[in-house]
Amino acid sequence: MNKSIQQIVYNKECCSCGICVGVCPKLAITLEIDNGIPTPKIDLNKCVNCGLCSSICPGKSGIEEYIKIAPSEITEYCSGTFSQVEICRTNNMELLSKTTSGGVISSILSTLLSEKEKYGYKKAFVVKSNNFSTIAETCACTCAEEIAGSEKSRYISVSQKNTVQYILSHKDEKIVITGTSCAIQGISNVIEHFDLNRENYLLIGVFCDKLMTYHVWDYFNKFGHAPAKLQELFFRTKEGNGWPGNVKLIFDMITLCLPKIYRSQVKDFFCHPRCMYCIDKLNRYADISVGDNYSGEYADPMGSSCVIVRTDIGMRAYNSIRAMCKVNN
C-alpha cells in the first residue's frame, strides 16, 4: 500500500498547503481546520491508495532533503541559486502605501496581466481574503484590476487547491503563481510529477519566517468585545506609521489599529508546528524571491523589497518593472 497524506499528518510533516487536495484524482481529500491547523482529511470510501498525495507533499520532501545537508552546506542551501540580488521599490506611491513592503510582486502581477500579448500569462493566482474564519484559498486574477486587494501579507497557511486544479486542467496556459516556500516547492513537485512545461509557470516566492495557525483569528476577534465580530484582519498596514506596519482589525461595529508589537508577540505563540523546522526562508524554489528589506541599506519609510532573481523566467518578469521602480544594487 502506498503512503498517503494521512501518514504525513501523523508524522507532523504537513504544512497545510492544500496541494494534496488539488492533485487527488478521486477528490477524496478535503482540508479542514483541526485545532487551528488546516489539516487534510481522507474519505476512505473514495481513496484508491494511489499515493499521489504523499509523493508531491512539500512537507515530507522538505524534511527528507534537509536531513541530508551537512552543517557546512546550510548557508549555501538556504540561499539557493541566484543570478541577481537587488533592493527595489515601486515608484507608484499609491500602490506602495497599500503593499507590505516595496510593491514588487504587485507591480509584476499588474504588468504581466496588463500586457498579455507581450508576456503570454493568462492568469495570476493570489490571495485576496483577509477574513480567516475559514481557510484562505488562492483565486485566479485575469487582469491588473483584479489584483487589487492581494497586496498584504497573510501570515497564515493558504490552500493552493484552486491553483493546482487549474494548472492540471489547463496544462498549456502560462500562469503566475505566488506563495510561501512550502507552497512553491509543492507546486514545483506537481510540475515535475506531471511533466508540465516549466516555462509556462512563473513562480514568485515570498520570504517566510513562519506562518501562524488559525487560532490567531480567534485571538484578535476578542479585541472587539462581544457582540462585535471580526470581519477582516490585516497583519500589516502602513496607515499612519508607514513600514513595517501595524495591525489593523476591522469589526462589524468598529475598526482598531494596534502597534506592531502585537504582531510580534503572537507570531511565535501561534506558530504552525511544521514551520518550527523549516530552513527555506528565502524561497529557493521560486523563479524570483521577494521579501522585506531589513538590511538597513537603502531603507525607505514606506518600505522596500529585497529581490533575489534565480532563473531566466524570473529575470524576464523582474525586467518588466525595473523601469518603473527605484532600484539599488
GICOR-V908547 format. One record per residue. N is the residue number from 1. RES is the residue in three letters. PHI is phi as a letter, one per 30 degrees, with the letter a starting at -180 (none if undefined). Layout:
N;RES;PHI  N;RES;PHI
//
This chain:
1;MET;none  2;ASN;d  3;LYS;d  4;SER;c  5;ILE;d  6;GLN;d  7;GLN;d  8;ILE;d  9;VAL;d  10;TYR;d  11;ASN;d  12;LYS;h  13;GLU;c  14;CYS;d  15;CYS;c  16;SER;i  17;CYS;d  18;GLY;i  19;ILE;d  20;CYS;d  21;VAL;d  22;GLY;d  23;VAL;c  24;CYS;d  25;PRO;d  26;LYS;c  27;LEU;h  28;ALA;c  29;ILE;c  30;THR;b  31;LEU;c  32;GLU;b  33;ILE;d  34;ASP;b  35;ASN;h  36;GLY;i  37;ILE;c  38;PRO;d  39;THR;b  40;PRO;d  41;LYS;b  42;ILE;c  43;ASP;d  44;LEU;d  45;ASN;d  46;LYS;c  47;CYS;d  48;VAL;c  49;ASN;h  50;CYS;d  51;GLY;i  52;LEU;d  53;CYS;e  54;SER;d  55;SER;d  56;ILE;c  57;CYS;d  58;PRO;d  59;GLY;d  60;LYS;d  61;SER;d  62;GLY;d  63;ILE;d  64;GLU;d  65;GLU;d  66;TYR;d  67;ILE;d  68;LYS;d  69;ILE;d  70;ALA;d  71;PRO;e  72;SER;d  73;GLU;c  74;ILE;d  75;THR;e  76;GLU;d  77;TYR;d  78;CYS;d  79;SER;d  80;GLY;i  81;THR;d  82;PHE;a  83;SER;c  84;GLN;a  85;VAL;b  86;GLU;b  87;ILE;c  88;CYS;b  89;ARG;b  90;THR;d  91;ASN;d  92;ASN;d  93;MET;d  94;GLU;d  95;LEU;d  96;LEU;e  97;SER;d  98;LYS;c  99;THR;d  100;THR;d  101;SER;b  102;GLY;c  103;GLY;i  104;VAL;d  105;ILE;d  106;SER;d  107;SER;d  108;ILE;d  109;LEU;e  110;SER;d  111;THR;d  112;LEU;d  113;LEU;d  114;SER;d  115;GLU;b  116;LYS;d  117;GLU;d  118;LYS;d  119;TYR;c  120;GLY;i  121;TYR;d  122;LYS;d  123;LYS;b  124;ALA;b  125;PHE;c  126;VAL;b  127;VAL;c  128;LYS;c  129;SER;d  130;ASN;b  131;ASN;c  132;PHE;c  133;SER;d  134;THR;b  135;ILE;d  136;ALA;d  137;GLU;b  138;THR;d  139;CYS;b  140;ALA;c  141;CYS;c  142;THR;c  143;CYS;b  144;ALA;d  145;GLU;d  146;GLU;d  147;ILE;d  148;ALA;e  149;GLY;j  150;SER;c  151;GLU;d  152;LYS;d  153;SER;d  154;ARG;c  155;TYR;i  156;ILE;b  157;SER;d  158;VAL;b  159;SER;d  160;GLN;c  161;LYS;e  162;ASN;d  163;THR;d  164;VAL;d  165;GLN;d  166;TYR;d  167;ILE;d  168;LEU;d  169;SER;c  170;HIS;b  171;LYS;d  172;ASP;c  173;GLU;d  174;LYS;c  175;ILE;b  176;VAL;c  177;ILE;b  178;THR;c  179;GLY;l  180;THR;d  181;SER;e  182;CYS;d  183;ALA;d  184;ILE;d  185;GLN;d  186;GLY;d  187;ILE;d  188;SER;d  189;ASN;d  190;VAL;d  191;ILE;e  192;GLU;d  193;HIS;d  194;PHE;c  195;ASP;h  196;LEU;d  197;ASN;d  198;ARG;d  199;GLU;d  200;ASN;d  201;TYR;b  202;LEU;c  203;LEU;c  204;ILE;c  205;GLY;c  206;VAL;c  207;PHE;d  208;CYS;b  209;ASP;d  210;LYS;a  211;LEU;c  212;MET;c  213;THR;d  214;TYR;d  215;HIS;d  216;VAL;d  217;TRP;d  218;ASP;d  219;TYR;d  220;PHE;d  221;ASN;d  222;LYS;d  223;PHE;d  224;GLY;d  225;HIS;i  226;ALA;e  227;PRO;c  228;ALA;d  229;LYS;b  230;LEU;d  231;GLN;c  232;GLU;b  233;LEU;b  234;PHE;c  235;PHE;d  236;ARG;b  237;THR;b  238;LYS;d  239;GLU;e  240;GLY;j  241;ASN;c  242;GLY;i  243;TRP;d  244;PRO;d  245;GLY;j  246;ASN;c  247;VAL;c  248;LYS;b  249;LEU;c  250;ILE;c  251;PHE;c  252;ASP;d  253;MET;b  254;ILE;a  255;THR;c  256;LEU;b  257;CYS;c  258;LEU;c  259;PRO;e  260;LYS;e  261;ILE;d  262;TYR;d  263;ARG;d  264;SER;d  265;GLN;d  266;VAL;d  267;LYS;d  268;ASP;d  269;PHE;d  270;PHE;c  271;CYS;e  272;HIS;d  273;PRO;e  274;ARG;d  275;CYS;d  276;MET;d  277;TYR;b  278;CYS;c  279;ILE;c  280;ASP;d  281;LYS;d  282;LEU;c  283;ASN;h  284;ARG;d  285;TYR;c  286;ALA;d  287;ASP;d  288;ILE;b  289;SER;c  290;VAL;b  291;GLY;a  292;ASP;e  293;ASN;c  294;TYR;c  295;SER;d  296;GLY;i  297;GLU;c  298;TYR;h  299;ALA;d  300;ASP;b  301;PRO;d  302;MET;c  303;GLY;j  304;SER;b  305;SER;c  306;CYS;d  307;VAL;b  308;ILE;c  309;VAL;c  310;ARG;c  311;THR;b  312;ASP;d  313;ILE;d  314;GLY;d  315;MET;d  316;ARG;d  317;ALA;d  318;TYR;d  319;ASN;d  320;SER;d  321;ILE;b  322;ARG;e  323;ALA;d  324;MET;c  325;CYS;b  326;LYS;c  327;VAL;c  328;ASN;b  329;ASN;b
//
